[in-house]
Amino acid sequence: STFIGAALPMLARAARLDPAVVASPAITTLVDVSGMIIYFTLARMLLAF
């Protein structure tokens, strides 16, 4: 996650895009997806009893 957050602005700059515009939605998406994975993993573990 940290690597992707650091690499996206550099890739955006190489593609001549504004790094702030590219990085923010991508990082938000990664955080949301990782949160959902944690949530559903815990729910599956708790419902297994």
N, C-alpha and C positions, 0 to 999 in steps of 0.2 A: 504494500500500500504506500509506504513512504517512497519507495523507488519510483513507483508510477507517478506519485505526486510531484516528484522532482524531475522526472523525465518528460512529462507532458509539456511544461513550459519550454523546455529546450527544443523539443520536436516542433512545437508551434512556431518558435522563433526561426527554426530552420526552414519551415514552410511559409515564412513571412506572414504569419497570423499573429494577432494580439495574444500573448500568453495568458493574460488574465481572463479573457473570454473563453479560452479553451479549457483551462485547468479547473475552474470552479464547477461547472456542470459534471465533469468527469469525476472529480473527487467526491462530489455529493452523491453521485450514482454508486461509486464504490463503497462509500460508507453505508448507504441504504441497503445495498445488497448484502454486505457482510453482517449488518444488524439483523436482517431477515434470516440469514443462514444460522446465526447464533440462536435467534428466537425459536425457529422451528426445530433445531437440534435439541434444545432444552425441552421443548414441548414433547417431542418424540420420546426423550429419555424419561420424562415424568409420567407420560401416559403408558409406558411399557410396564408399569407395576401392576 
